[in-house]
Amino acid sequence: MTGPVVVGVDGSPGSVTAAWWAAEEATRRQLPLVLLHSWTTQPLDVPIPQEARSKQRYGRELLQRTEAELLHRYGDLALTTELVSDTAAHALLDHGKGASLLVLGSRGFGSAASFLLGSISLHVLGLAQCPTVTVRAGDPAVEAGWGHPAAADHDEVVVGLSEAGPAGDPLLQFAFATAQSYGIGVRVVRALPHHAPHLTSLERAHDRHESEERGRLTSTVAEWRKTFPDVPVVEEVVTGSAAHTLLSASARGRLTVVGRRRHPSHLMWKLGPVAHAVLHHAPSPVAVVPHG
């Protein structure tokens, strides 16, 4: 990845935390950082008169203030700011065509609303051409920095695979590369549906299926073990709800990675129920990686 890390900022608590996370990530990956603000799309909780000149002035001041704060902490960071008149979603998606990573802020637990409004965030997550990360407002590990004791328990990149095989490669590549940059391990999670109770033949068939899926997962992960030999790996195949399984695993995750299938039309997008659940409830930042 050589494109910049792009973060949307609007002055809300979520975007402030997202900007800190994005700066840390850009520094770690040795990539430039772009701070993006759409002056035509203001957050509802910022009391700004409706005149365009006032909105533009607010945007410039916000970008200048955020830039100064980040450069104070990351003096070597290559940082640029952009004040745009396009809508937030369109601006982010346009930047996502050449970005390594898009970063959005989230309001906090129980809400997938992020950069400005939930609909904007979900629109970007569903259509972005590059991995997109949401970061919760006030995440203590993010704001303290990953070298702080508050982050000590976040020692894995957790990635959920809906199926073993080539479809999972973009997620695994992103997860392994991120874990290597952090100096931590990867936990690959694959959840299988429950089988009917008290039916011995079905139980035996389920056991065979689970064994086969473990083999497929091991085969899928093997390539990435070779590519990233220094990254510890845990493979986890369990029976149960994919959302619950992934959320349980994410409790120790520094980052949780889920997938989203690309759609042939740029006008249509869809995030699956597992991605929705993780975006709503995972305690760590969440990366949505397009594939297929």
C-alpha positions as a Markdown table, in Angstrom:
| # | Residue | x | y | z |
|---|---|---|---|---|
| 1 | Met | 0.0 | 0.0 | 0.0 |
| 2 | Thr | 1.4 | 3.3 | -1.1 |
| 3 | Gly | -1.6 | 5.6 | -1.1 |
| 4 | Pro | -2.3 | 8.0 | 1.8 |
| 5 | Val | -4.3 | 7.3 | 5.0 |
| 6 | Val | -7.4 | 9.6 | 4.7 |
| 7 | Val | -9.4 | 10.6 | 7.7 |
| 8 | Gly | -12.7 | 12.6 | 7.8 |
| 9 | Val | -12.8 | 15.2 | 10.5 |
| 10 | Asp | -15.8 | 17.3 | 11.5 |
| 11 | Gly | -15.0 | 18.4 | 15.1 |
| 12 | Ser | -17.1 | 15.7 | 16.7 |
| 13 | Pro | -15.5 | 13.5 | 19.4 |
| 14 | Gly | -15.5 | 10.5 | 17.1 |
| 15 | Ser | -13.6 | 12.3 | 14.4 |
| 16 | Val | -11.0 | 13.6 | 16.9 |
| 17 | Thr | -10.3 | 10.0 | 18.1 |
| 18 | Ala | -10.2 | 8.8 | 14.5 |
| 19 | Ala | -7.7 | 11.5 | 13.6 |
| 20 | Trp | -5.4 | 10.3 | 16.4 |
| 21 | Trp | -5.7 | 6.7 | 15.2 |
| 22 | Ala | -5.1 | 7.6 | 11.6 |
| 23 | Ala | -2.0 | 9.6 | 12.5 |
| 24 | Glu | -0.6 | 6.7 | 14.4 |
| 25 | Glu | -1.4 | 4.3 | 11.6 |
| 26 | Ala | 0.2 | 6.6 | 8.9 |
| 27 | Thr | 3.3 | 7.0 | 11.0 |
| 28 | Arg | 3.6 | 3.3 | 11.5 |
| 29 | Arg | 3.1 | 2.5 | 7.9 |
| 30 | Gln | 5.2 | 5.4 | 6.7 |
| 31 | Leu | 2.4 | 6.8 | 4.6 |
| 32 | Pro | 1.2 | 10.4 | 4.2 |
| 33 | Leu | -2.0 | 11.5 | 6.1 |
| 34 | Val | -4.8 | 13.5 | 4.6 |
| 35 | Leu | -7.2 | 15.4 | 6.9 |
| 36 | Leu | -10.5 | 15.9 | 5.0 |
| 37 | His | -13.3 | 18.2 | 5.9 |
| 38 | Ser | -16.5 | 18.8 | 4.0 |
| 39 | Trp | -17.8 | 22.3 | 4.8 |
| 40 | Thr | -21.1 | 21.6 | 3.1 |
| 41 | Thr | -21.9 | 18.7 | 5.5 |
| 42 | Gln | -21.6 | 19.8 | 9.2 |
| 43 | Pro | -22.3 | 17.6 | 12.2 |
| 44 | Leu | -25.7 | 18.3 | 13.9 |
| 45 | Asp | -24.1 | 19.0 | 17.2 |
| 46 | Val | -21.9 | 21.9 | 16.0 |
| 47 | Pro | -23.7 | 25.3 | 16.3 |
| 48 | Ile | -22.7 | 27.0 | 13.1 |
| 49 | Pro | -24.7 | 29.7 | 11.2 |
| 50 | Gln | -25.9 | 28.5 | 7.9 |
| 51 | Glu | -23.9 | 31.0 | 5.8 |
| 52 | Ala | -21.3 | 29.4 | 3.6 |
| 53 | Arg | -18.6 | 31.7 | 4.7 |
| 54 | Ser | -19.0 | 30.8 | 8.4 |
| 55 | Lys | -18.9 | 27.1 | 7.5 |
| 56 | Gln | -15.8 | 27.5 | 5.5 |
| 57 | Arg | -14.1 | 29.4 | 8.3 |
| 58 | Tyr | -15.1 | 26.7 | 10.8 |
| 59 | Gly | -13.6 | 24.1 | 8.5 |
| 60 | Arg | -10.3 | 25.9 | 8.0 |
| 61 | Glu | -9.9 | 26.5 | 11.8 |
| 62 | Leu | -10.8 | 22.9 | 12.5 |
| 63 | Leu | -8.2 | 21.6 | 10.0 |
| 64 | Gln | -5.5 | 23.9 | 11.3 |
| 65 | Arg | -6.2 | 23.0 | 14.9 |
| 66 | Thr | -6.2 | 19.2 | 14.2 |
| 67 | Glu | -3.1 | 19.5 | 12.1 |
| 68 | Ala | -1.2 | 21.3 | 14.9 |
| 69 | Glu | -2.2 | 18.8 | 17.5 |
| 70 | Leu | -1.1 | 15.8 | 15.3 |
| 71 | Leu | 2.2 | 17.3 | 14.3 |
| 72 | His | 2.9 | 18.1 | 17.9 |
| 73 | Arg | 2.7 | 14.4 | 18.7 |
| 74 | Tyr | 4.0 | 13.1 | 15.4 |
| 75 | Gly | 6.6 | 15.6 | 14.2 |
| 76 | Asp | 7.8 | 13.5 | 11.2 |
| 77 | Leu | 4.3 | 12.9 | 9.9 |
| 78 | Ala | 3.7 | 14.0 | 6.2 |
| 79 | Leu | 0.3 | 15.7 | 6.6 |
| 80 | Thr | -1.9 | 17.7 | 4.3 |
| 81 | Thr | -5.4 | 19.1 | 4.8 |
| 82 | Glu | -8.3 | 19.5 | 2.4 |
| 83 | Leu | -11.4 | 21.6 | 2.7 |
| 84 | Val | -13.9 | 20.4 | 0.2 |
| 85 | Ser | -17.3 | 21.6 | -1.0 |
| 86 | Asp | -18.4 | 18.1 | -2.1 |
| 87 | Thr | -20.5 | 16.1 | 0.3 |
| 88 | Ala | -18.7 | 14.1 | 2.9 |
| 89 | Ala | -19.6 | 10.7 | 1.5 |
| 90 | His | -18.7 | 11.6 | -2.1 |
| 91 | Ala | -15.4 | 13.2 | -1.0 |
| 92 | Leu | -14.3 | 10.2 | 1.1 |
| 93 | Leu | -15.3 | 7.7 | -1.7 |
| 94 | Asp | -13.4 | 9.7 | -4.2 |
| 95 | His | -10.3 | 9.8 | -2.1 |
| 96 | Gly | -10.7 | 6.1 | -1.4 |
| 97 | Lys | -9.9 | 5.3 | -5.0 |
| 98 | Gly | -6.3 | 6.1 | -4.4 |
| 99 | Ala | -6.0 | 5.7 | -0.6 |
| 100 | Ser | -4.4 | 2.8 | 1.3 |
| 101 | Leu | -7.0 | 3.4 | 4.1 |
| 102 | Leu | -10.0 | 5.5 | 4.9 |
| 103 | Val | -10.7 | 6.3 | 8.6 |
| 104 | Leu | -14.0 | 7.3 | 10.1 |
| 105 | Gly | -15.0 | 8.2 | 13.6 |
| 106 | Ser | -17.8 | 6.5 | 15.5 |
| 107 | Arg | -20.0 | 8.0 | 18.2 |
| 108 | Gly | -19.5 | 5.2 | 20.6 |
| 109 | Phe | -21.1 | 1.9 | 21.7 |
| 110 | Gly | -24.5 | 1.0 | 20.3 |
| 111 | Ser | -24.1 | 3.2 | 17.2 |
| 112 | Ala | -22.4 | 2.7 | 13.8 |
| 113 | Ala | -22.9 | 6.4 | 13.1 |
| 114 | Ser | -19.5 | 7.9 | 12.3 |
| 115 | Phe | -18.0 | 10.7 | 10.3 |
| 116 | Leu | -21.1 | 12.8 | 10.3 |
| 117 | Leu | -24.3 | 10.7 | 10.2 |
| 118 | Gly | -24.9 | 7.0 | 10.3 |
| 119 | Ser | -26.2 | 6.9 | 6.8 |
| 120 | Ile | -23.1 | 8.6 | 5.5 |
| 121 | Ser | -20.8 | 6.3 | 7.3 |
| 122 | Leu | -22.5 | 3.2 | 6.2 |
| 123 | His | -22.6 | 4.5 | 2.6 |
| 124 | Val | -18.9 | 4.9 | 2.7 |
| 125 | Leu | -18.3 | 1.5 | 4.3 |
| 126 | Gly | -20.4 | -0.2 | 1.7 |
| 127 | Leu | -18.8 | 1.4 | -1.4 |
| 128 | Ala | -15.2 | 2.3 | -0.6 |
| 129 | Gln | -12.7 | 0.7 | -2.8 |
| 130 | Cys | -10.0 | 0.4 | -0.1 |
| 131 | Pro | -10.2 | -0.8 | 3.5 |
| 132 | Thr | -12.1 | 1.5 | 5.8 |
| 133 | Val | -11.7 | 1.7 | 9.5 |
| 134 | Thr | -14.2 | 3.0 | 12.1 |
| 135 | Val | -12.8 | 4.2 | 15.5 |
| 136 | Arg | -15.0 | 4.8 | 18.5 |
| 137 | Ala | -15.1 | 8.2 | 20.2 |
| 138 | Gly | -13.0 | 8.3 | 23.3 |
| 139 | Asp | -11.3 | 4.9 | 22.8 |
| 140 | Pro | -8.8 | 5.1 | 25.7 |
| 141 | Ala | -6.2 | 2.9 | 24.0 |
| 142 | Val | -6.2 | 5.1 | 20.9 |
| 143 | Glu | -6.0 | 8.4 | 22.8 |
| 144 | Ala | -3.3 | 7.2 | 25.1 |
| 145 | Gly | -1.2 | 5.6 | 22.4 |
| 146 | Trp | -0.4 | 2.0 | 21.7 |
| 147 | Gly | 2.7 | 2.1 | 24.0 |
| 148 | His | 0.5 | 3.0 | 26.9 |
| 149 | Pro | -0.6 | 0.3 | 29.5 |
| 150 | Ala | -4.2 | 0.9 | 28.5 |
| 151 | Ala | -3.4 | -0.9 | 25.3 |
| 152 | Ala | -1.6 | -3.8 | 26.9 |
| 153 | Asp | -4.5 | -6.3 | 26.6 |
| 154 | His | -5.1 | -5.5 | 22.9 |
| 155 | Asp | -2.5 | -8.0 | 21.5 |
| 156 | Glu | -4.2 | -9.5 | 18.4 |
| 157 | Val | -5.6 | -8.5 | 15.0 |
| 158 | Val | -8.8 | -10.5 | 14.8 |
| 159 | Val | -10.1 | -11.4 | 11.4 |
| 160 | Gly | -13.4 | -13.1 | 10.6 |
| 161 | Leu | -13.8 | -15.3 | 7.5 |
| 162 | Ser | -17.2 | -16.2 | 6.2 |
| 163 | Glu | -15.6 | -18.9 | 4.1 |
| 164 | Ala | -12.2 | -20.4 | 3.7 |
| 165 | Gly | -10.5 | -20.0 | 0.3 |
| 166 | Pro | -9.4 | -17.2 | -2.0 |
| 167 | Ala | -12.3 | -14.9 | -1.1 |
| 168 | Gly | -10.6 | -14.4 | 2.3 |
| 169 | Asp | -7.2 | -13.4 | 0.9 |
| 170 | Pro | -7.8 | -9.6 | 0.9 |
| 171 | Leu | -8.8 | -9.8 | 4.6 |
| 172 | Leu | -5.9 | -12.0 | 5.6 |
| 173 | Gln | -3.4 | -9.9 | 3.7 |
| 174 | Phe | -4.7 | -6.7 | 5.4 |
| 175 | Ala | -4.8 | -8.5 | 8.8 |
| 176 | Phe | -1.3 | -10.0 | 8.6 |
| 177 | Ala | 0.3 | -6.8 | 7.3 |
| 178 | Thr | -1.3 | -4.8 | 10.1 |
| 179 | Ala | -0.3 | -7.3 | 12.8 |
| 180 | Gln | 3.3 | -7.3 | 11.5 |
| 181 | Ser | 3.4 | -3.5 | 11.7 |
| 182 | Tyr | 2.1 | -3.7 | 15.3 |
| 183 | Gly | 4.4 | -6.5 | 16.3 |
| 184 | Ile | 1.4 | -8.7 | 17.5 |
| 185 | Gly | -0.4 | -11.8 | 16.3 |
| 186 | Val | -3.4 | -12.7 | 14.2 |
| 187 | Arg | -6.5 | -14.6 | 15.3 |
| 188 | Val | -8.4 | -16.0 | 12.3 |
| 189 | Val | -12.0 | -16.8 | 13.2 |
| 190 | Arg | -14.4 | -19.1 | 11.3 |
| 191 | Ala | -17.9 | -19.8 | 12.7 |
| 192 | Leu | -20.0 | -22.7 | 11.6 |
| 193 | Pro | -23.8 | -23.0 | 12.0 |
| 194 | His | -25.3 | -25.2 | 14.7 |
| 195 | His | -26.4 | -28.7 | 13.8 |
| 196 | Ala | -29.7 | -30.2 | 14.9 |
| 197 | Pro | -29.6 | -31.6 | 18.5 |
| 198 | His | -30.0 | -35.3 | 19.4 |
| 199 | Leu | -29.5 | -36.6 | 15.9 |
| 200 | Thr | -26.5 | -38.8 | 15.9 |
| 201 | Ser | -26.0 | -39.1 | 12.2 |
| 202 | Leu | -26.3 | -35.4 | 11.8 |
| 203 | Glu | -23.8 | -34.9 | 14.6 |
| 204 | Arg | -21.3 | -37.2 | 12.9 |
| 205 | Ala | -21.8 | -35.3 | 9.6 |
| 206 | His | -21.3 | -32.0 | 11.4 |
| 207 | Asp | -18.1 | -33.3 | 13.0 |
| 208 | Arg | -16.8 | -34.3 | 9.5 |
| 209 | His | -17.8 | -30.9 | 8.2 |
| 210 | Glu | -16.1 | -29.1 | 11.0 |
| 211 | Ser | -12.9 | -31.2 | 10.4 |
| 212 | Glu | -13.0 | -30.4 | 6.7 |
| 213 | Glu | -13.5 | -26.7 | 7.4 |
| 214 | Arg | -10.5 | -26.7 | 9.8 |
| 215 | Gly | -8.5 | -28.2 | 7.0 |
| 216 | Arg | -9.7 | -25.6 | 4.5 |
| 217 | Leu | -8.9 | -22.8 | 6.9 |
| 218 | Thr | -5.4 | -24.1 | 7.6 |
| 219 | Ser | -4.8 | -24.4 | 3.9 |
| 220 | Thr | -6.0 | -20.8 | 3.3 |
| 221 | Val | -3.9 | -19.4 | 6.1 |
| 222 | Ala | -0.8 | -21.4 | 5.2 |
| 223 | Glu | 0.2 | -18.9 | 2.4 |
| 224 | Trp | 0.1 | -16.0 | 4.8 |
| 225 | Arg | 2.0 | -17.8 | 7.4 |
| 226 | Lys | 4.8 | -18.2 | 4.9 |
| 227 | Thr | 4.6 | -14.6 | 3.8 |
| 228 | Phe | 4.6 | -13.3 | 7.3 |
| 229 | Pro | 6.6 | -15.9 | 9.2 |
| 230 | Asp | 7.2 | -13.6 | 12.3 |
| 231 | Val | 3.5 | -13.1 | 12.9 |
| 232 | Pro | 2.0 | -15.6 | 15.5 |
| 233 | Val | -1.3 | -17.1 | 14.3 |
| 234 | Val | -4.3 | -18.7 | 16.1 |
| 235 | Glu | -6.9 | -20.5 | 13.9 |
| 236 | Glu | -10.3 | -20.7 | 15.6 |
| 237 | Val | -13.2 | -22.8 | 14.1 |
| 238 | Val | -16.2 | -22.8 | 16.3 |
| 239 | Thr | -19.9 | -23.7 | 16.0 |
| 240 | Gly | -22.3 | -20.9 | 16.7 |
| 241 | Ser | -23.3 | -17.4 | 15.7 |
| 242 | Ala | -20.6 | -15.7 | 13.6 |
| 243 | Ala | -21.4 | -12.3 | 15.1 |
| 244 | His | -21.2 | -13.5 | 18.7 |
| 245 | Thr | -18.0 | -15.5 | 18.0 |
| 246 | Leu | -16.3 | -12.6 | 16.3 |
| 247 | Leu | -17.4 | -10.1 | 19.0 |
| 248 | Ser | -16.1 | -12.5 | 21.7 |
| 249 | Ala | -12.7 | -12.7 | 20.0 |
| 250 | Ser | -12.6 | -9.0 | 19.5 |
| 251 | Ala | -12.4 | -8.3 | 23.2 |
| 252 | Arg | -8.6 | -8.6 | 23.0 |
| 253 | Gly | -8.3 | -7.3 | 19.5 |
| 254 | Arg | -6.4 | -4.1 | 18.7 |
| 255 | Leu | -8.2 | -4.2 | 15.4 |
| 256 | Thr | -11.1 | -6.4 | 14.2 |
| 257 | Val | -11.3 | -7.1 | 10.4 |
| 258 | Val | -14.5 | -8.1 | 8.5 |
| 259 | Gly | -15.2 | -8.4 | 4.8 |
| 260 | Arg | -17.6 | -6.8 | 2.4 |
| 261 | Arg | -18.3 | -8.1 | -1.1 |
| 262 | Arg | -17.8 | -5.6 | -3.9 |
| 263 | His | -21.0 | -4.8 | -5.9 |
| 264 | Pro | -20.8 | -4.3 | -9.7 |
| 265 | Ser | -22.9 | -1.1 | -9.3 |
| 266 | His | -21.6 | 1.9 | -7.6 |
| 267 | Leu | -25.2 | 2.9 | -6.7 |
| 268 | Met | -25.8 | -0.3 | -4.7 |
| 269 | Trp | -24.1 | -1.5 | -1.5 |
| 270 | Lys | -24.7 | -3.9 | 1.3 |
| 271 | Leu | -23.0 | -4.7 | 4.6 |
| 272 | Gly | -23.8 | -8.1 | 5.9 |
| 273 | Pro | -25.4 | -8.8 | 9.4 |
| 274 | Val | -22.0 | -9.8 | 10.9 |
| 275 | Ala | -20.3 | -6.6 | 9.7 |
| 276 | His | -23.2 | -4.6 | 11.1 |
| 277 | Ala | -23.0 | -6.3 | 14.5 |
| 278 | Val | -19.3 | -5.8 | 14.8 |
| 279 | Leu | -19.5 | -2.2 | 13.8 |
| 280 | His | -22.1 | -1.6 | 16.5 |
| 281 | His | -20.6 | -3.6 | 19.3 |
| 282 | Ala | -16.8 | -4.4 | 18.9 |
| 283 | Pro | -14.8 | -2.5 | 21.5 |
| 284 | Ser | -11.8 | -2.1 | 19.2 |
| 285 | Pro | -11.5 | -0.2 | 15.8 |
| 286 | Val | -13.1 | -2.2 | 13.0 |
| 287 | Ala | -11.8 | -2.5 | 9.4 |
| 288 | Val | -14.1 | -3.3 | 6.6 |
| 289 | Val | -12.2 | -4.8 | 3.7 |
| 290 | Pro | -13.8 | -5.1 | 0.2 |
| 291 | His | -13.3 | -8.4 | -1.6 |
| 292 | Gly | -14.6 | -10.4 | -4.5 |
